[in-house]
């Protein structure tokens, strides 16, 4: 286990690469933004938008995949206010919304005067899938993430639209196997957020193929036949998660702090529309030795908001904390006893990174920012 020399992301993150200078690819990619010809990118972007702006008269000319978060707010601001497009917003609803999340999604419609078309996930399938994915993959939000990727593609095509916006390419921005910088979001499913394990869910007969169909992204052939152009806004606009938050606040975005203070994060503005959703983020800790605090600390360090040395104590303090509200809401939703929950959690601990004492408590074998301690 080794850490990036600039930020606090370890090489245990799946697919991440390190350069010869000891810095991770996301740090290098963030630095590239300083030398990118953004004027040229903006010219390309204007050309793309001009291709569709007003193409259908008073009808929508594009679609934006949104959740209501800070990045969604930034996207809608940029597409509607800066590029003067007429977007429809496509959203996947939550089962356990925070009130802040509900208000932020509604704010997109109210502030930017946009229509929102959303899908409310099948509660029964969501419950079954959350439990299955927790037990089988250690990724309880697999089904929700699959819908987030599939629904906007399918709905954009049903609406007869051809330009679809997503925010950032997560592999390029934060690390992963498919980290090539590209404007096209056609290959987004390859980023490993939604592992292609469809047959796994069907083996015991609890779920049918028909019930999972809405979570399957259209094939490349279907997208090409329709002429769909899904793109990442982050290719055309400098992407910084904290800057997006600062912009979003100016357009009515609310952080979670006045409703709920999460125990395992260093901020209250990222991924705030559902509390239990962060179980997926926390599970990176037993598997890979990093979670929300590492992710956000690394972003702040890259942006020059904090230093590596300043953030090490925060990562040590917060990454290991699994918020009790997450446990309560998740176990209640899937009807699981705490004892069973923690038994399943045990199997996801990486024994190269953690050791378990006689009472079942796990302890880190590594030091944040350094690596394995012999």
N, C-alpha and C positions, 0 to 999 in steps of 0.2 A: 504494500500500500504506500503510494507516494502522493504528495500534494503538489498542486500547481505552485510555482514560486511566487506568483503574483496574487492569485485569489486563494480561496480555501476549498476548491473543488478537488476531491481525490480521484485517482485513476480507477477507482472501483465503480464509477458511474458507467453503466453499460454503453459501449461504443465510443466513449470519449478518447481522444488522442492527445498526446503531448508532443510539443516540438523539441528540437535539440536543446533549446535554451531553457527547458524546464517549465515553460508556460503551456497551459492547456489551449486547445484550439479555440474555445469560446473567448478567451482573453485576446488571442491574436485576431479573431474575427471582429471583436469589438474595436480593437485598435485600427483595423482596416477602415472603419467608418470615417476616421480622421483624414484619410487620403483618398477616399472615394469621391469621384466627380459627381456630386449630388445634383448639380445643375443639369448634367447630361442625363442622369437618371430621371429627373423631373421632366425633361423634354420627352423622354421615352414614355413616361407615365401620362403626360398630357396627350400624346399621340394615341395611347391605348384608350384613354377616357373619351377622347374626341370621336373615336370609332363608334362609341355607343351612346354618347350624350345626346339625348333627345331623339334617338333612333326610332323609338316607338311612340312618338308624339307625347302626350301627357302621361303615358304609362311609365312604370318603373323602367329605368335603363340599366340597373345593376342590382345585385344583392350583396348583403354583408352578413357573414356569420357572426352572431353576437351572443354574449352571455349576460351582458349588463355590467361587466367589470370595467376596470380602469382602461384596459386596452381596447375593449369594445367601444367605450366612450370616445377614446382618441380616434379610433377608426372612423366612427360615424362623423365626428367633427371634421376630420380631414377630407373624407369623401364628399360630404354634403356641403360644408362651409368653404373649404379651400378649393376643391375640384369642381364644385357646383353640379354634382350629379344628383339624380333623383332615385335614391336607393330604397329597396324594401329590406327590412331587417328580419333575419331568419334565426330563430332561437329554439333551443331544446330546454324545456322546463325542468325544474328540480322536484323531487319528492318532498324534500325537507328544506324549503326556502328559509333563509333568514329574512326578517322584515327589511333589512338594509338591501339585500339582494333584490327583493321585489321592487322596492322603490327605485333602485338604480336602473333596472330594466325599464320600468315605466317612464323614468326620466328621459331615456333615449327617445321615446316617442313624443313626449311633451316638449322637451327642449329643442329637438331638431325637427319636429313635425314630420315624423316618419311612421309609416305603417309597420307593425310587427306581426309576423306570422310565426306561431310557435307550435311545437308538438309537446303534449304532455305524455311522458313515457307511461307505458303499460305498468301500473303499480305492481301487479302480480308478477310479471316477468322481471321487473326491476328488483323485487325482493328476492326472488329465486336466484337471479344472476348475481346479485351482490354477495349472497352467501356462497354460491358455487365458486365465484371468482376469488373470494377471500381464501377459501379452503384450497383450491386447486392451483391458483397462480400467485396468491398474495397481492392481487390487484383488484380490490372490490369495486372499483369504478369502471371496470372494463366495458360493461354494457353502456353506461352513460357516455363514456368517451367514444365508443363506436357510433352512437347516435349523433354525437356532436360532429363527427367527421362525415357521416352519411347523409343526415337529413338536409343540410343546406345544399349539397350537390343535387339531390333528388328533387327538392322543392324548386330550386332555381330553374331546373330544366322543365318541370311541370308548368311553371309560370311563363315559359317561353323565353327566359332570359339567358344571356350568354356570358356575362361578366360577373364573377363571384369573387368576393374578397375575404381572405382570412388575414389574421394579424401577422404573427411571426412564424418563421420556419424554426421550430423548436430545436431540431438537431443542429442547425447552423448557429443559432444564437446561444444555446446552452450546452451543447455537446451531444453527440450521438453518431451512429454509423453513417447515416446518409446526410453528411454535413456540407454538401456542395451548395454554394450560394446560387440560387436560381429564383427567377420571378414566378415560375409555375408551381402551383400547389397540386398538380395532378397526382404526384407520387406521395402525397402526404401520409397515406396509410402505412408507408414503409418506415415511418419514423420510430416504430417499436412501442408507441404508446398503446396501440391496440394490437396485441399479438394475434396472428392469424391461426387461431385454435378453435375454429367453429365446430369441428366434429367433437371436441371435448365436451361441449355443452349438451350434445344430443345423446350421449352414450347411455344415460340411465332413463331416458324417456320422459323426464320431467318437463322438457321444453321441446317444442316441435320446430322444424325448419321454418315453417310459416310464421311462427311467433318471433323469430329472429330476423326476418326478412327486412324489416324497416331499419335495422342497424347495419345492414350491408351496404357499403359504398358502391355506387355504379362502377362498372368496369371501365377501363380506359377506352375500349371500343365504343361503349355507350356514350361516354363524354365526347369523344371525337366525332361520333356520328351526329350528335346534337350541335357540336361546335362550341362546347362549353370552354371558357377560359377562366379557370380558377387561379388566382394569383395571391402572392404574399405582399401585403402593403410594406412590410419591413425591407423588401428589396428596393423600393423606390423612395423610402423615407428613413432617415436615421432612427434607429430603434433603441430606446432606453426606457426600461420599465418604470423607473422613478420619474423621469421626465413625463412619460405618459400619464402618470398619476397626477402630477402637478397641473398638466393641461386639463385633465378630466375634472378636477376640482372646480375649475373655472366654468365648467358647463354643467354643474350640479351633481357630480358624482360624490357619494358619501362613503366614508370609511366605516368600518364595523365597530370602532371603539366605543360609540355611544350605546351600542346594543349588547356587545359581548366582547370580552377580552380573552383571546385564545392563549393557552398556556405554553404552546410549543412553537410560537412564531415570534420574530423580532419586530413585526409590523402588523397592522390591522387593515391593510388595503389590497392584499393580493389573495385571489381565490376566496372571496368572502360571501358568495351567494348561498353556500351550504356549509354547515359545520362538519357533518359526517363525511363529506367529500375528502377532507384532509386526512382521513385514515390512509388513503392511497399514498399520499405524500409522505406520511409518517413511516410507512412500511419500507421506504428506502433506507431508513436508519438501521433496522436490524439486518437488512439484506446487504447494504452497501456502505454503511457508516456515514451517511449524510441524509439530511432531510430539509425541511423548509428553511431553517435558520442558515444552513450552509448555502442553499440556493440564493437566498436574498442577500446574504452577506457578500457573496461572490459578485453579485450584480452591482452592489453598492461600491465595492472595491474597484471594479472595472470602470465605473463611472467617476471615480475619484471622490466620492462622497465620504468614504471611510478608508482607513488603512487596514492592511492585513492584520497587523498587531492589535489594533483596536477591536477587531471583530472576533478574534479567537476566543476571548472569554464569553462572548454572547453565544457563539456556536456551541461551546462546551455546556453552557447553561440550558439552552433552549432545545437543541436538536433531540435530546434524549427524552423530552417531556411529551408524553401522549396525553393530550387534553382529555379530561374526564368527560366533558360534554360530548366529544367524539365517540367515546366508548359507549356512553349511555344511549345516545341517539341511534348508533349503528346496531347495537345488540337488541334494542327494543324493536327496531324496524325489521330485522331478520329473525326475531324471536329466538335469541341465543342467550344462554346463561353466561355470566362473567367467567365462570370456571372453564367452560368450553372455549370461550373467546381467547383467554390467555394460553390455553393449551395449544390452540392453533397458532397463536403468535409465536410460541416457542419454536415451532418448526421452521420459521422464516429467519431465525438468527443465524448469521454466518459465523461458524465456529473459528474461522481464521481471524475474525475481527472481535469476537466476544467470547467470554467464558462464563459459565453458569455455576453459581454457588450451590451449596447443599439444600438451600431453601427455594431454589428455582429462580433466583434473581440474577439477571444478566449484567455483566460488567465489561466495559470497553478494554480491549487489549491494545488500543492505539491511543496516541495523543493527537488531538486536533492540530493540524498544521505541520505535524512531524511525520507520523506514520506509526507502524507497529512498534510497541515497546517490548523489548526482549525481557 
